[in-house]
Amino acid sequence: MACLFTCALSTPLNIKTITIKYDDLKFDPINTRANTIDPPYNYLAFPGFVGRVDDPASVQKARSPKNEIGSVVLLGPAAISSYYNGSTVSSFALLSTYIGCVPTDLGAAGVPEPCTLGFVGHTATSSKTVTGSCKFTGSELNPDLQLCILPSTFTGLKSVHVNVTVSLSTPATTTFILDDTTVKITF
């Protein structure tokens, strides 16, 4: 009986830390609204996000050279989630991501604009939520995506909703962009 208790406590969890670059996704560069991301993608689901091909004409560039993901609040909520059929993820931590905003639709080349992104995490073991935000201070002269490090409370999650909370244009029509997202996944 003691061995069963001791053995259960010493069994290591399967934990994997990955940076999701989105560069291996295949997208239609002309009709970006059709570029949904089917789960599982790197063990997670990305409802409300679409793929964005790094457009040479755009001032805003992907952090890693090929693709990024984006969403427009007006089109519905966007999330990073472990809720999908067949998921083996018990929880995840959202550690960091690169962020940006443009005041145009998802297919247009846009000039970056300052914004604040809000993150609301929902825990896997309770109804507790955690919140955080990151500011993007980009402009035409400073178009690079900027690193957003989430608070240490963004652990043990089942989903994280992302939203534009402040922008120069209307937040509901501002496209926000994520790239090189680092997560720690527990199976």
Secondary structure, 3 states (H helix, E strand, C coil): CHHHHHHHHHCCCCEEEEEECCCCCCCCCCCHHHCECCCCECCEECCCCEEEECCCCCCCCCCCCCEEEEEEHHHCCEEEECCCCCCCCCEEEEEEEEEEEECCCCCCCCCCCCEEEEEEEEECCCCCEEEEEEEECCCCCCCCCEEEECCCCCCCEEEEEEEEEEECCCHHHCEEEEEEEEEEEEC
